[in-house]
Amino acid sequence: MPSLTLIATQQESEMLKAFLDSVSAIKNDVKINQLTVLIERGDIDGAIKLLGLDPSAFEGMDEALRQAYRSGGMTGAIQIGEIPTEDGEIPFRFNMRSPAAESWLLRESSRLIVEMSDGQQELVREVLTEGLEQGVNPRQQALGLVGRMDATGKRTGGFIGLTTQQAGWVANARDELENLNQNYFTRELRDKRLDSTIRKAINDGQELTPQQINRAITRLQGRTLKYRGDVIARTESIKALSAGHDESVNQAVEKGEVDRQDVDSEWDSSGPDGRTRDSHLLMEGQRRKHGDPFDFPFGGQAMFPRDDSLGAPASELIQCRCRKNTTINFIGKLKRIEGFR
C-alpha cells in the first residue's frame, strides 16, 4: 500500500486540479463582448447567468471529493486487513454504498458545491456593483472579472475563483500601485520578480503604466487563486480521506466483526513546530473509545480531525494537520490503524 502521505498528496492534487479546471472553464467559456454589454446595462443577474456560476460548474470538485472518501475507506480496510474469527480469518472490505457513506457524500458534496457556486455569485455581484458605482469602463470590468488572454489563448488573472475578501486584497493592491504606495510590498502573494521595476517607479515618483499595473495585478490574482485552491484542496481532500477512513472502522464495528470496546482512538497532533494550533497541542494523546468524540479545549467536538459534523468551529478545522490513530484489539492481537494528516 502507498504511504498515507503519498495518498494524501495525490488526493490534494486531484482536488486542486478540479478547482483550477472549474475556474479556468468559467473564464475561458465566457463571451467577453456579451459580458461587456450586460455590464453596460447594469444587468448583474444577467452577467452571473452568462458566466454559468451554478453548481454544475464545479462538478469536478464533487468527483474529487468522492474519490478521496473512497480512497480513505479503502486505505482503512487495507489497514484492518483480515479479521480473526473462531473459524479462521475473513478479509474486511469497505462498502462505499453503505447508508452512512452515501449520506456523508451527499451532505458534504452538496455543501462544497453550493458554497462554491453561491460564493462566486456573491463575488461577481460585489465586484460589479462597486465597479458600476465608480464608473469603471464596462469592458475593463469584464476583463477584471475573467482575466486577460495570455500567449496560449487562455485567460489569466481575474477575480473569478477568489473569495470576496481576496478580491479586496487585489483591489487594494491596484490602488497602491496606482498611488505609488509602499504598502504594496507587504503583500506576500505578489510576484516579487516585478519588485525592482515597481520600487524604482515609487522611488522616482514616476507613475506606473497601465500595462505594468495590469501585469502585477494579473500575477497577484493568479497566485491568490492558487493559494485559495491549495487551502480548499488540503482541507476538503484530507477531510474526505479521514471521513472515509473513519467509516471503514465504523463498518467493521457495525458488522459485528470488531467489538466497539476493543477499539481505542487517540488524537495525534503534528507537534510543536510553530504551525500547530495550541488547542490541538493540548489534545495530544486524548483517547476515546470508538464512536465517542474528541473535545476541543475551548469548546466543540469532532469525531476526527477536520470533522465538522458536530458543529466544531472552522478555526479548529481549516488546514488542520492532526490525525486520529486507532488501535483494534483482535483477540489479544493489536492492530494500529494510522490516520491521515
C-alpha positions in Angstrom: 0.0 0.0 0.0 1.3 3.5 -0.8 2.2 5.6 2.2 -0.5 7.7 3.8 1.5 10.9 2.8 1.6 9.8 -0.8 -2.2 9.0 -0.8 -3.0 12.4 0.8 -0.7 14.2 -1.7 -2.4 12.5 -4.7 -5.9 13.4 -3.4 -4.9 17.0 -2.7 -3.5 17.3 -6.2 -6.8 15.9 -7.7 -8.9 18.4 -5.7 -6.6 21.3 -6.6 -6.8 20.4 -10.3 -10.6 20.1 -10.2 -10.9 23.5 -8.6 -8.5 25.2 -11.0 -10.1 23.5 -14.0 -13.5 24.6 -12.9 -12.4 28.2 -12.6 -10.5 28.1 -15.9 -13.5 26.7 -17.8 -15.7 29.5 -16.4 -13.3 32.2 -17.6 -12.5 30.7 -20.9 -16.1 29.9 -21.9 -17.4 33.4 -21.4 -18.1 35.6 -24.4 -16.4 38.8 -23.4 -18.4 41.1 -25.7 -21.7 39.7 -24.3 -20.5 40.1 -20.8 -19.5 43.7 -21.6 -23.0 44.5 -22.9 -24.6 43.1 -19.8 -22.4 45.2 -17.6 -23.1 48.3 -19.7 -26.8 47.7 -19.0 -26.1 47.2 -15.3 -27.6 43.7 -15.6 -25.7 41.9 -12.8 -28.0 39.0 -12.7 -27.6 38.5 -16.4 -23.8 38.6 -16.0 -24.0 35.9 -13.4 -26.2 33.8 -15.6 -23.8 34.3 -18.6 -20.8 33.2 -16.5 -22.6 30.0 -15.6 -22.0 30.3 -11.9 -24.3 27.4 -10.9 -23.4 24.1 -9.1 -22.8 22.3 -12.4 -19.7 24.5 -13.0 -18.0 22.7 -10.0 -19.0 19.1 -10.6 -15.3 18.1 -10.9 -14.8 19.0 -7.3 -17.7 16.7 -6.3 -15.9 13.8 -8.1 -12.6 14.6 -6.4 -14.3 14.6 -3.0 -15.9 11.2 -3.8 -12.5 9.8 -4.9 -10.8 11.0 -1.7 -13.6 9.5 0.5 -13.3 6.1 -1.3 -9.5 6.2 -1.0 -9.7 6.8 2.7 -12.2 4.0 3.2 -10.1 1.6 1.1 -7.0 2.5 3.0 -8.7 1.8 6.3 -9.9 -1.6 5.0 -6.3 -2.5 4.0 -5.0 -1.4 7.4 -7.6 -3.5 9.2 -6.8 -6.4 6.9 -8.1 -9.9 7.7 -10.2 -10.2 10.8 -9.5 -13.1 13.1 -12.6 -15.3 14.0 -13.1 -18.7 15.6 -13.3 -20.3 12.2 -10.3 -18.5 10.7 -9.6 -15.1 9.2 -12.0 -13.2 6.9 -11.0 -10.2 4.7 -12.5 -6.9 5.6 -13.9 -4.8 2.7 -15.0 -1.2 2.6 -18.6 -0.6 1.4 -18.9 2.7 -0.5 -22.6 2.1 -0.8 -23.4 2.0 2.9 -26.1 4.4 4.1 -23.6 6.3 6.2 -21.1 6.7 3.4 -23.7 7.8 0.9 -25.2 10.2 3.5 -21.8 11.8 4.2 -21.0 12.2 0.5 -24.4 13.7 -0.3 -24.1 16.2 2.6 -20.5 17.2 2.0 -20.6 17.4 -1.8 -23.8 19.5 -1.6 -22.2 21.8 0.9 -19.0 22.2 -1.0 -20.6 22.8 -4.4 -23.2 25.2 -3.1 -20.6 27.1 -1.2 -18.5 27.5 -4.3 -21.5 28.5 -6.5 -23.0 30.9 -4.0 -19.6 32.4 -3.2 -18.8 33.2 -6.8 -22.2 34.7 -7.4 -21.7 36.9 -4.3 -18.2 37.9 -5.6 -19.4 38.9 -9.0 -22.3 40.9 -7.6 -20.0 42.7 -5.2 -17.3 43.4 -7.8 -19.7 44.6 -10.5 -21.7 46.7 -8.1 -18.6 48.5 -6.9 -17.4 49.0 -10.5 -20.7 50.4 -11.6 -20.8 52.8 -8.7 -17.2 54.0 -9.5 -18.0 54.3 -13.2 -15.4 51.8 -14.3 -15.3 51.1 -18.1 -17.6 48.1 -18.7 -15.1 46.2 -20.8 -12.4 46.8 -18.1 -14.9 45.4 -15.6 -15.5 42.3 -17.7 -11.7 41.7 -18.2 -11.2 42.3 -14.5 -13.6 39.5 -13.7 -12.4 36.8 -16.1 -8.8 37.9 -16.8 -6.9 38.7 -20.0 -5.8 36.3 -22.7 -2.2 35.1 -22.4 0.1 33.9 -25.3 -1.6 30.5 -25.2 -5.1 31.9 -25.7 -6.1 31.1 -22.1 -7.4 33.7 -19.7 -5.1 34.5 -16.7 -5.9 36.6 -13.7 -9.3 37.9 -13.0 -11.4 37.8 -9.8 -13.3 34.6 -10.7 -12.3 31.9 -8.2 -11.3 34.2 -5.4 -13.3 35.0 -2.2 -14.7 38.4 -1.7 -12.0 39.1 0.9 -9.3 38.1 -1.5 -10.9 40.3 -4.2 -10.5 43.1 -1.7 -6.8 42.3 -1.3 -6.4 42.6 -5.1 -8.4 45.8 -5.3 -6.3 47.4 -2.6 -3.1 46.3 -4.3 -4.2 48.0 -7.5 -4.9 51.2 -5.6 -1.4 51.0 -4.0 0.2 50.6 -7.4 -1.7 53.5 -8.9 -0.8 55.7 -6.0 2.8 54.5 -5.7 2.2 53.3 -2.1 5.0 51.3 -0.5 2.4 49.1 1.3 2.2 47.1 -1.9 5.4 45.3 -0.9 3.8 43.9 2.2 1.5 41.7 0.0 3.0 38.2 0.3 1.3 36.8 -2.8 2.7 39.5 -5.1 5.2 38.5 -7.9 8.4 39.6 -6.4 10.1 39.4 -9.7 8.4 42.7 -10.6 9.5 44.4 -7.3 12.6 46.2 -8.8 10.6 47.9 -11.5 7.8 48.9 -9.1 10.2 50.1 -6.4 12.1 52.3 -8.9 8.9 53.9 -10.0 7.9 54.6 -6.4 11.4 56.0 -5.5 11.4 58.2 -8.7 7.8 59.3 -8.2 7.1 58.1 -11.7 3.6 56.7 -12.4 3.5 53.0 -13.5 1.9 52.4 -16.9 -1.5 50.7 -17.1 0.3 47.7 -18.6 2.7 47.5 -15.7 -0.1 47.6 -13.2 -2.2 45.1 -15.1 0.8 42.7 -15.2 1.4 42.9 -11.5 -2.3 42.6 -10.7 -2.8 39.6 -13.0 0.1 37.8 -11.4 -1.2 38.6 -7.9 -4.6 37.3 -8.9 -3.1 34.1 -10.2 -1.0 33.5 -7.1 -4.0 34.3 -4.9 -6.2 31.8 -6.9 -3.5 29.1 -6.4 -3.3 29.9 -2.7 -7.1 29.5 -2.3 -7.0 26.3 -4.3 -4.3 24.9 -2.0 -6.4 25.7 1.1 -9.5 24.1 -0.4 -7.6 21.1 -1.7 -5.9 20.3 1.6 -9.0 21.0 3.8 -11.5 19.1 1.7 -9.5 16.2 0.4 -7.9 15.3 3.8 -11.3 15.7 5.5 -12.8 13.3 3.0 -9.9 10.9 3.4 -10.3 11.0 7.2 -14.1 10.5 6.9 -13.8 7.5 4.7 -11.1 6.1 6.9 -13.2 6.5 10.0 -16.2 5.0 8.2 -14.2 1.8 7.4 -13.7 1.2 11.2 -17.4 2.1 11.7 -18.4 -0.6 9.2 -16.2 -3.2 10.9 -17.9 -2.5 14.2 -21.4 -2.4 12.8 -20.9 -5.7 11.0 -20.0 -7.2 14.3 -16.6 -8.1 13.0 -15.0 -5.9 15.7 -16.2 -5.2 19.2 -16.6 -1.5 19.9 -14.9 -2.0 23.3 -11.8 -3.3 21.6 -11.4 -0.1 19.5 -9.5 2.8 21.0 -8.7 6.1 19.3 -6.1 8.7 20.1 -5.6 12.3 18.9 -2.2 12.9 17.3 -1.2 16.5 16.8 1.6 17.3 14.3 3.8 18.5 17.1 5.0 21.9 18.3 6.5 23.2 15.0 5.1 26.7 15.2 2.2 25.8 12.8 0.1 23.5 15.0 -2.7 25.2 16.9 -2.2 25.5 20.7 -5.6 23.9 21.2 -4.6 20.9 19.2 -1.3 20.5 21.1 -3.4 20.4 24.3 -5.3 17.5 22.7 -2.2 15.4 22.1 -2.8 11.9 23.4 -6.5 12.4 24.1 -8.0 8.9 24.0 -11.6 7.8 23.2 -13.5 4.6 22.7 -14.7 4.2 19.2 -17.7 6.3 18.5 -17.0 8.9 21.2 -16.0 12.4 20.1 -12.8 14.3 20.9 -13.2 17.5 22.9 -11.5 20.8 21.8 -10.1 22.6 24.9 -12.0 25.8 24.1 -15.4 24.2 23.1 -16.6 22.0 20.3 -16.2 18.3 19.5 -15.1 16.3 16.5 -15.1 12.6 15.6 -11.7 13.0 13.9 -9.5 15.9 12.8 -11.3 18.3 10.3 -14.7 16.8 11.2 -17.5 19.4 11.4 -20.4 17.1 11.8 -20.7 18.0 15.5 -20.5 21.8 14.9 -16.8 22.3 15.5 -15.8 25.9 14.6 -13.9 26.4 11.4 -11.0 27.9 13.4 -10.3 24.3 14.6 -10.6 22.7 11.2 -9.2 24.6 8.3 -5.7 23.2 7.3 -5.6 21.1 10.4 -2.6 18.7 10.2 -3.6 16.4 13.1 -4.7 12.8 12.7 -6.7 10.1 14.6 -4.9 6.9 15.3 -6.9 3.8 16.1 -5.9 0.6 17.9 -8.0 -2.5 17.4 -7.6 -5.5 19.8 -8.2 -8.6 17.7 -8.4 -11.4 20.4 -5.2 -10.1 22.0 -3.6 -9.2 18.7 -3.2 -5.4 18.4 -3.5 -3.6 15.1 -2.6 0.1 14.8 -4.7 2.0 12.2 -2.9 5.2 11.5 -4.9 8.1 10.2 -4.3 10.8 7.6 -2.9 14.2 8.3 
